[in-house]
Amino acid sequence: MTGRVASVNVGAATVAEWAGDESGRSGIDKRPVDGPVLFRVDGVTGDFIGERAVHGGPDQAVYAYAEEDAAWWAGELGRPVGPGGLGENLTTSGVDVTGAVIGEQWLIGSALLEVTKPRTPCRTFAGFWGLPDLIKRFTVRALPGAYLRVLRAGEVGAGDPVQVVERPAHGVTIGEVFRALNLEPELLPRLLDVAELPEKTREKVRRRVAGRA
């Protein structure tokens, strides 16, 4: 069964002590919006991006998280985790985001997206949730969600099908990349030939395999 978009979420600038931006602002608090939203190569229309050294850009233009994985967090924390609650632009339903292959292409609405890398938890995320140990818990759970490139700009809205139109043969998934970088370094050599990974990630992998980091 083809998955679908449960919600499209955008965030205004939030001023907070935990915000990573040097100006004290973050766009992690994302809320569902009505109607279709234009996804561009540089990001989602109307979505504030703080701390641009580590967020946003073409390789991280869109962040997707599965509502099924958000439901696990809701049970773990004993509180609701609604659409946008993990700072995601796309809340999906019926999509195995962790099992998505790097370079896999999704046709959603009139936009064409490409899976690039997993999300790395940060202190801003921990502050937003009010959980000092969130980075450790998020890492151990290893359900990171996926960043995507926008290969073709277009409009995306709640209810749109998520159609996988291309899947690379290498088979390396979002989950495998996350585990290789954070939990299971023995997996790192598998990542060396994944051309669709962002260059910064590939360089990090090369350094670690060579024993330089």
C-alpha positions in Angstrom: 0.0 0.0 0.0 1.3 3.4 -0.9 1.8 5.7 2.1 0.5 9.2 2.4 1.2 12.6 3.9 -0.6 12.8 7.3 0.4 16.5 7.7 2.6 19.2 6.3 4.2 21.3 9.1 6.0 24.6 9.2 7.6 26.5 12.0 7.8 30.2 12.9 10.8 31.6 14.7 10.6 30.7 18.4 12.7 32.6 20.9 13.9 30.3 23.7 16.9 29.7 26.0 17.4 26.3 24.4 17.5 27.6 20.8 20.7 26.8 19.1 20.7 29.9 16.9 23.1 32.6 18.1 20.1 35.0 18.0 18.2 32.6 20.4 15.7 31.6 17.8 14.6 28.2 16.5 12.1 26.8 14.0 11.8 23.4 15.6 8.2 24.1 16.8 6.4 23.2 13.6 2.6 23.2 13.3 0.3 21.6 10.7 -0.9 23.9 7.9 -4.0 23.8 5.7 -3.8 23.4 2.0 -0.8 22.6 -0.2 2.6 24.1 0.5 5.4 24.8 -2.0 8.5 22.7 -1.5 11.5 24.3 -3.0 15.2 23.3 -3.4 16.1 25.5 -0.5 13.3 24.3 1.8 9.6 24.5 2.6 7.8 27.8 2.0 7.1 29.6 5.3 9.4 27.5 7.4 11.9 29.3 9.6 15.4 27.7 9.7 17.7 28.7 12.6 21.4 27.8 13.0 22.0 27.4 9.3 25.4 26.0 9.8 23.8 22.7 10.7 20.2 23.0 9.5 18.6 23.6 6.2 20.3 23.7 2.8 19.6 21.6 -0.3 20.6 18.3 1.4 18.3 18.9 4.3 15.5 20.9 2.6 12.7 18.7 4.1 12.6 16.6 7.2 10.2 13.6 7.3 9.0 11.6 10.3 6.6 8.7 10.5 3.5 9.1 12.6 3.9 5.5 13.7 7.3 6.3 15.2 5.9 9.5 16.8 3.2 7.3 18.4 6.0 5.2 20.0 7.5 8.4 21.6 4.1 9.4 22.8 3.8 6.1 24.6 7.3 6.3 25.9 6.9 9.8 27.3 3.3 9.5 28.4 2.2 12.6 26.6 0.9 13.5 23.1 3.4 13.9 20.3 1.4 15.4 17.4 2.2 16.3 13.8 5.4 18.4 13.8 6.2 17.4 17.3 9.7 16.1 16.2 10.3 19.3 14.2 9.4 17.5 11.0 8.0 19.2 7.8 6.4 16.0 6.6 4.5 13.7 9.0 3.9 10.4 7.0 1.5 7.6 7.5 2.2 4.1 6.2 5.8 4.9 5.2 8.8 3.0 6.5 11.0 6.1 6.9 13.7 4.3 8.8 13.8 1.7 6.1 14.0 4.2 3.2 17.0 3.7 1.0 19.5 6.6 0.6 18.8 8.1 -2.8 15.2 6.7 -2.9 12.9 9.2 -4.7 9.5 10.1 -3.5 6.8 11.6 -5.7 4.5 13.6 -3.5 1.9 16.0 -5.0 3.8 17.8 -7.7 7.2 17.6 -5.9 9.9 15.1 -6.4 12.1 14.4 -3.3 15.2 12.3 -2.7 16.1 10.7 0.7 19.6 11.9 1.8 20.4 11.2 5.4 19.1 10.6 8.9 18.6 13.3 11.5 21.1 13.7 14.3 19.6 14.8 17.6 20.9 18.0 19.1 20.6 20.1 22.3 17.9 22.3 20.7 15.7 19.2 20.2 16.4 18.2 23.8 15.5 21.7 25.1 12.3 21.8 23.0 11.1 18.6 24.6 12.4 19.5 28.0 14.4 16.2 28.3 18.1 16.6 29.2 18.8 12.9 28.2 16.9 13.0 24.9 20.0 12.8 22.7 20.9 9.5 24.3 17.4 8.1 24.2 16.8 9.2 20.6 20.1 7.6 19.6 19.4 4.3 21.3 15.9 4.1 19.8 17.4 4.7 16.3 14.2 6.0 14.7 15.8 9.2 13.3 13.5 10.3 10.5 14.9 11.3 7.1 16.1 14.4 5.4 15.2 14.9 1.8 16.4 16.9 -1.2 13.9 18.6 -3.5 14.8 17.4 -7.0 11.7 19.1 -8.5 9.9 21.9 -6.7 6.2 21.4 -6.3 3.2 21.6 -3.9 2.6 19.1 -1.2 -0.4 18.7 1.0 -2.0 16.5 3.6 -3.5 13.4 2.1 -1.1 13.3 -0.9 0.2 9.7 -1.7 3.9 9.1 -1.1 5.0 7.1 -4.2 8.5 5.6 -4.3 9.5 6.0 -8.0 13.1 5.0 -7.7 15.2 3.0 -5.3 19.0 2.5 -5.6 20.3 -1.0 -5.7 22.9 -0.5 -2.9 20.1 -0.9 -0.3 21.7 1.2 2.4 18.9 2.6 4.5 18.3 5.6 6.7 18.4 3.3 9.8 21.7 1.7 8.7 23.4 5.1 8.2 22.2 6.2 11.6 23.4 3.1 13.3 26.8 3.2 11.5 27.4 6.8 12.6 26.2 6.5 16.1 26.0 2.9 17.3 27.6 0.3 15.1 30.8 1.6 13.5 31.5 -1.8 11.9 28.8 -0.8 9.4 30.7 2.3 8.2 32.5 0.7 5.2 29.0 -0.1 3.7 28.5 3.7 3.3 31.7 4.5 1.4 30.1 3.9 -2.1 26.7 5.5 -1.4 27.0 8.4 -3.8 23.7 9.9 -2.8 24.8 10.7 0.7 25.7 14.3 1.2 29.4 15.0 0.7 29.9 16.2 4.3 28.5 12.8 5.5 30.7 10.9 3.1 33.8 12.7 4.3 32.9 11.9 7.9 32.6 8.3 6.9 35.9 8.3 5.1 37.7 9.9 8.1 36.3 7.3 10.5 37.1 4.3 8.3 40.6 5.6 7.9 40.8 6.0 11.7 41.2 9.8 11.6 38.1 10.6 13.6 
